[in-house]
Amino acid sequence: MVNKGNILKYRVDIDAANKAKAGLSGIIDGKDSRLLNKVGAFSSLFRLDVSQYKEPVLVLKTEEPGSKQLLAFQHDRVESVCFDMINHLINDCIVMGAKPLVVQDLIVCGKMDPAIIRRVVAACSRACLAQECVLSGGETTEQPGVVPGGTYILGSSIVGIAERSRIIDGSKITLGDAVIGIGSSGLHSNGYTLVRDLLRRNPELAGRTVGDDSFINAVLVPHKCYYRSLKDLFASGCLHGLAHITGGGIRENLNRILPKDLDAEIDLSLYKIPEVFGIIREESKMSEDDMLRTFNLGVGLVAVCPREHVSKVCGHLKKHGEIAYEIGVMMRGKGKVLCKGSLMYH
């Protein structure tokens, strides 16, 4: 005999879904004149103005905020993790020298809570608007039996645009170029499986003092977005390469833009490491290599530029509130990131 209760348990609640989506039009519609239709259409229409480009190139990327979203939802930091996701996504786009244009979000859940859905979409929209792009819509899907009730899995995709002749992909990096580290706001979006395990083993860690705040607040600071600080440098010719330092650390991100005949020599003793990373190292007993591979350690993005432009680039970034300083140099090699010196923790 079929158990009707079990059937209802795993049935998608279409009425609840419609209710959750009903309020989204007020968040998205009318925010940008480039959006030509409204929430509810089968696809989003975005008017692309290429009049200022000689040879426009679209830049595409899909991202998700990793296991940080689990910790964020547990501590009711819904808006925070949405900024994490969008800022991470935009950073991956702009390191190509691109202008971010339009973002689509994805929300997968086991049981749809209209209030949570509205909070997610509103936060994603605000994060986009803060970086001069727009959230055009996306997909919200309830999947009972696949995703546990109360669990939300987020994702997003972006379209950016760049002038082909001004793409920043590392191809212009030359011998003697300087490597500039640009400060992170904290962990950004990586290393959270370890952080959650540390908190599980030592719950009191959440309240440990980090500067003027707590450890839990320090690890949930949103991922910094660098677009507004960097955008005016894109057309200057000063930037030969940009690398977003995420999972894998500087060795496994900066190497993605290096020419095959050059190495980047990084002096780790120059790193300005936020206090939170020292606490993580103390609690986890991780080796220096593992710390360097798991976390950004205070360097959220790297810029490579000719040595004669170091002062200009660092000065520009500092005027926009960034911490920027030289951490290395390009030398002959085989496309690898070589580290010397030792990390200096608080």
C-alpha positions, 0 to 999 in steps of 0.5 A: 500500500502506498504511504500517502504521507511519504508522497506528500513529504517529497512533493514539491510545494508549487504554491510555496514556490510561487509565494517565494518568487512573488516578491522577487520582482520588486528586488530585481525589476527596474534596477537597470535599464539594460534588463529588457524583461521582468522576473518570471520570463523563461530567460533574461534579456540583457541589452549589450552596448558594444559601441565603446569596444573595437573588438569586444570579448565576453568573459564568463564564469560560474562560482559557488561559496563553498562550505562557508555557506553552511557556517554562514546559514548556521549563524544567520549570515545569509546576506554575508555569504551572498556577498561572498559569492558575488564578490568571488565571482566578480573577482574571477571575472575582472582579473581578465581586465573585464567589466562585470555586466550581469549575474544570474543566481542559483538557489537549491533547497530542500524546503523553500522558505520565502523569507530566506529566498527574498533575503538571498536574492536581495543580498545578491542584487545589492552585491551586484549593484555595488560593483556596477553590474546587475542581477538579472534573475536565475533559478530557485528550485526546491528538491525534497529528498535530494537536499535536506530541509533547511539547507540552501545551496547557492551558485551564480554565473557572470557575464563580463566584457573586455576589449580584446587588446586590453585583456589581462591574461599574463601574456605580457608578463616579462622578466623583472616585473614586480609582484604586488600583493593586495590585502584580503579581508580575511579568509574570503571563501576558502579553508572553511571545511577546516574552520568548521572542524576546528569549531566542532572540536573546540566550540569556545573558539567561536568567541575567542578575541581577534582584534576588536572582534570574535573569531566567528565574526572574523571568519565570516567577514565577506570576501572582498571585491577588488573591481572598483579599486582596479578598474581605472588601471585596466586601460593604463597598460600598467597591469601585466597580470592579475591573479585571484588568490583562492583555494590552492593559495598563491602557488596554485593561482599565480602560476595560472598566468605565468609565461612558461619561461618565467617564475615568480619568486615570492618573499613570504616574510613580506606578507602582512598576515591578519591575526585570524590566520595565526589563530587558525595555525595555532589551533590546527597545528598545520604546517607552513606549506599547508597554510599557504596552500589552504588560505590566502594569508592576507593576500587576496589578489596579486598584480604583476606590473613593470617595476617602473609602475610599482609606485603608481599601482600601489599608490592608486590602490591605496587611494582606494583603501587597499593594502598594497605592497611588493612581495616578489619579482619575475625571474627566469624559470619554468612557469612556477611560483617559488617561495622564499623566507618564512611567514610571520604570524602574530 
